Amino acid sequence: MNIGILGGGIAGLSVAIALKQQGFDVDVYERHSQPTEIGAGIVCWPNASFVLEQLGVLDQVAKVSGLLSSMDRFSSKGAPLGSLDIYQLNELMAYPSYAIIRKDLMNILTQRSLELQIPIHYQHKVTSLDKNSHGIVAVTFSNDKQVVPDVIIGADGRMNSLARQYVHGNNTPIYQGFINWIGVFESDAELFTKLSVADYWGVGARFGIVPVSKTKAYWAAGIAAKNIDNNIPELYQSELMSKFSHWPDPIPKIIAETPFSGMNKIYVHDHDNIKTWHQDNVILLGDAAHSALPTSGQGACQALEDAWHFANCFTQNKANLAKTFHQFTDLRRQKTAAITISGRQLASSIFNPDLAFCKQRDMASKNTNYAALVSGMAKGWMSGLPLEA
């Protein structure tokens, strides 16, 4: 079978690698002219590290990543709100947690794809998916090229997935009422002697810093916002300073010393969970199927899990495409739906504009049993994977 993968992001490249390692022919079609770099960085939690090992790239990831030790919460005035022991999580799940710049992860996945001789067709923007008289779906691109793979994997993201449109009939993402500015900060001085995530919570606002090394970190600054406006990159720093200039160090320094050309401003969207991820010979994967908010901490991790599970399902049932699709969806739907819901719940708490609510939220965070929280996270994230607690 020839397998066409729509989208050359983390989900698309990962499933391409997983399938190629199982001996299948795959082609990746990416709308951009080069590997995508959308997003500043990600945390590869232990479930993602497991999959990266299966893809043969965990050693390369480790070389350019930061091995995280904890996630420390603070108020917008710097008061401690609790700390989550990432080493405990790693021990329970038997794999490390790495912070990596998204560009570096994409480079590693791209290089692995090239090693496996996987064709990646850049500048192939999908314009339509149409069923022919034999019931097979043809994919047409903006360059007028058309392909008719035996299997089409829609890994074309959350914002305009034509694969989701074909499967579900609607691909309109849902704005969740907050903005994220994101960027990568580098310093000559060793500012991050402890590789711990610093998560600052304000009233309807948040600033998160994730170190990758002693001198480099990626960051995200979020605020509640009812409306979607135009993005003007030259104004990003002044917009951020107007919201965060009085927050604790090193937040003002990070904002001031990250060039606006290295920032992005995102009006954050997700999708409602859907029961059906496939139609005819088209199957959804990654954000096209389940697009959790960044507050879930699991977006890229779940895309990686999708890749590993789909390759296994396809290998087991390659003579029965319908069985492959049903088995894959049944394996993944409940876990990803729960993660989508938890991401929304945390976002609604963090970006709540009510002062009294936020005071109670912060007090609850200080009183949280973090050891029990870590145990619960490990149990949930291990679900469906051969990991031992």
N, C-alpha and C positions, 0 to 999 in steps of 0.2 A: 504493500500500500504506500502511496505517496501522501505525505501529511503536510499541509500548508498551515503555517502559524502566522496569524495576523498580529503584528506587534513585536518589536524587538527590544522591549524593556526587560525588567528582571523576570517577570512571569514567562514571557515568550522565549527568551534565551535559555532559561532554566529547563523548561519542558522540552525544548529542542535538544539540549544536552542529554537529559534523562532518556529521551526516546532514542537518540543516536547511539547511546551506550547499550541499548537493548537491541540494536541492529536495524532500526527502522530508517527509512529515507525521509528526511525533513527539509523543508525550505522555510526560511523566515522572511517575512515581508514587513519592512519598517518604513513609515511615512517620512521620517526625517532623513537627512543626507548623511548622518553619522550617528554613532551611539548616543542615546538620549542621556541627558544629565539633569533632568527635572528632579528637583528635590536636593536638599543639602547633604543629608546623611541618614543612615539608619542604624538601629541596634539589631544585630543578628543575635537574637536570644537563643538559648540552647536548642530549641526545636529547629531553628533555621540553621544553626551550626551543624546539626545532624545531617540535614539535607545537603548542605554545602560539601560535607565530607563525601556523601554518596556521589556527588557530581565531580569529585576529584579536585576541588579548588580550596578546601579549608586551609591548607598550609599557606597558600598564597594570600588568602584573606588575613590570616594571622599576622603576616609580615607587614601589612600596611594598616593594621587596626589597633585600637586601644582595648586592652582587657579590663573591663569595667569591674569595680569593686562594690559600689553601692549606688543607691538612688536616694539623694537627700532632698527633703522638702523644706521650703522656707516660706515665710510670709513675704509680702512685698516690702517689708521693713527689715527683713533679714532674720526674723525670729525662727528658730528651728521648729518644724512641724512633724518631725519623724524621719526615720531612715530605714530603707529596705536593703537588706544584705544580699547583694547579687551573688556573692560567693556561695551563700547557702542555696540559692536557686540553682546555681551551676552544679553543686554537689548532688542535689536531688535529681537533676535531670541528666547528669553524667556528661555534660558538654559545656564549653565556655560561652560567655556572652561577649561579643565583640562590637565595638562602635567603629563604623567605617564610613568614609565619605562615599556618597552614592556614585560619584564619577569613578572612584577606584574599584568599586564592586562591579560596575558595568564594564570597565576595562578587563577585569579578570574573567567575567563571563564571556565577553566577546573573544578574548584570546583562547579560552577553552573551546569555544565554538569553532574557531578557525583551526585549532589543533585537530578537531574531529572532522574537519572538512565539511562543516555545515554551511550551505550557501545562505548568506544574509543579503537580501535584495533591498538596498536603501532607495529612498525617493519613490516608494511604492505606497501611495496613499489610497486606501480603499474608498471607492465611490459607490459600490453597490454589491449586494449579494442576491443573486437571482437563481431560482430553481429552473433547470432545463427539463426537457420532455422525459428524461430518464429518471427524474427525481433527484438528480445530483446538483449541488449548488455551485455555480460559477462565480468567481470573484473578479470584479473589474476594478482597475486602478485608474488614477487620474492621468497616467501616461498612456492610456488606452490599451495597456496589456491586460490580458484575461487569462486566468488559470482555473483549472477544474480539478482540485485535489480530491483524493478519495475521502480524506478527513480534513475538516477545517477546524482549527483551534482558534477561537476568538480571545486573544490576549491583548486587545486593543484599548485597554484602559477604561476609566470611569466617565470621562467627560463627553465622548462622542463615539461610543462603540457601535459600529454598524453590525457587528456580530450580535450584540445584545438586542439591537433593534430587530434583527431577523428572528431571533429566538423568542423574545419576550413581547415584541410589538411596541415597546416603548424604551427608549434609552436616555430619557431626560433625567439628569442628576438633580439631587435635592440640596439646595443651599442650607447649611446648618447654622447660620447666624453668627459666624465669626471669621476673622481674617487671620492668616498666618503670614508674617514676614519671616523668611528663612535666609540663612547665609552660612558661610564658612569663614572663621576668624583664625588668623595666624599672627603669632607674636614672636619677637626676638627673645623675650624673657620667658622663663619657665613658669607660667601662670598656673598650670594645672598639675601640681606635684602629686595630687591624689586623683586618680582617674575615676571620679565619681560623677554621676549625673546630678546636676543642680537644678531643681525644679521650683521656681518661685511663683507663688499664687497671690494675686491681688483681687480686687473687686472687678469682676468682668474682664480680667486680664491675666496673662501668664507669660513668663519668660523661662525657657528651658535651655540649658547649656550641656552639651554632651562632648566631653573631651575625647579626642582620638590619640593625642600624644600630650606631652608636657607643654607643647607650644601651639597646638592646633585643636580647635573644637568646632563643631557645627552647632547652630543655635536656631531657635524658633521663638518668635514673639507673637503672641496672639491677643486679640481684643474682640469683645462682642461688637457686632455691627449688623444693623437691620438691613441695610441696603448694599447693593453691589455698585461700586463706582468705577471710574477709569483708573488704570494704573499709570503713574508717572514716576519712573525710576529715579529721576533727579530729586524727587521729594521724599524718598523712602527714609533717609536718615532724619530729616526734620520731623516727619510723621512719628517715627519711633521715639525721638528725643522728647517730643511733646507728651508722650505717654509714659516713658520709662526713665527719664533723666534723673529722677530722684530715687530710683530703685537702687539696691545695694551694688557695690562693686563686685565683679568687674562688668556689670551690665552696661553702664554708660560707655566704658572703654571699648567694649565689644562693638557697640553700635557705631561709635565714632570712628573706629579703625577698620571696619569692614567696608570696602568700597561699594557704592551703590550698584556698580556693574556686577558685583558678586552676590547681590541680593535678589530675592524674588518675593513677590507679594501674591498670596493665593487666597481667593475667596473660597472657603473650604466646603466641598460638596461630598455627599455619599449617595448611596442608593438604598431603597427599601429592599429587604430580603425577598427573594423570589424562590418558588419551589422548583421550577423547571429551568435547567441550565442548558438544554439541548433541543435541537429541532433538526430533523433530517440528518445530514452528516456534519452538522455544526455543533460544537460544544464550547461553552464558555469557561474561562479560566482566569484566575487573578481578579483584578479590579472590575473586569467586565462582568464577572459573576457575583462578586461580593466585595464591596468597596468600603472597608472600615475606615473610620476617621483616624487621623494621626494620634488622637488620644487613646486609641486602643493599643498602640505600640506593636501591632502585629500585622500591619498591612503587607509589607514585603515578606515577612516570615510566612504568612499564609499563602502567598503566591508561590513561595518555594515549596511548601508542603503540597500544594496543588500539583506542581510539576512531578514530584516524586510519586505521589499517589496515582496520577493519571498514567504515567509510564508503567507502573506495576499493573494497573487494571487493564491497560491495553495489551500488555504482554500476556496476561492470563487469558484474555478473551478475544484475541486478535481476529478470530474467525467470526465473531459476533459483535458487531459494532454497537448495536442497541444495548446489549448486556454490558459492554464496557462503559457506555455513557450512564446507564442507570446505576451501576455499581459505584462509579466515581462520584456521582452526585449524592448518592446515599451516604457514602463515606464522609463527604465534606460539608454537606449542607448544614447540619445541626451545629457543628463546631464554629463554622464561619458566621452563622447567624448570631450565635451567642456573643462572638467577638464584636460584631457590628453593633449589637445592642449595648454592650458594655462601653464601647467607645462613645456612643451617644450619651450614655448616662454620665460618664465622667466629664464630657464636654459641657453638658447642661449644668453641672456643678461648678466647674472651673470658670465658665463664662457667665455665671449668674451675676446680674448687676446689682443685686440687693445686698446692702452692707450687713444687715443682721444675719441673713442666710450665710454669707461668707465667713462671718465670725464663728458661727456654729460649725460650718464645714471645717474650718481650720482647727477648732477645738477637737472635733471628731478625728481629724488626722493625727493630732498629738496623742490621742488616746487609743489609736489603732494598735492592735496586736500584730506587729509586722512579721513576726515569725510564722504566725498562722496565715497571714496574707501571702507570704512567699510559698508556703505549702500548698495553698489553694491555687496560686498561679501555676506552680509546677504541675499539679494534677490536671488542670485544664489544658495547659499547653502541650502536655505529653499525650493527650487523648489521640488515639489513632496511630501513634508512632511506637516503634519498638524500643522505648526508653524505659529505664528502671529508676524508680524513686528510692 
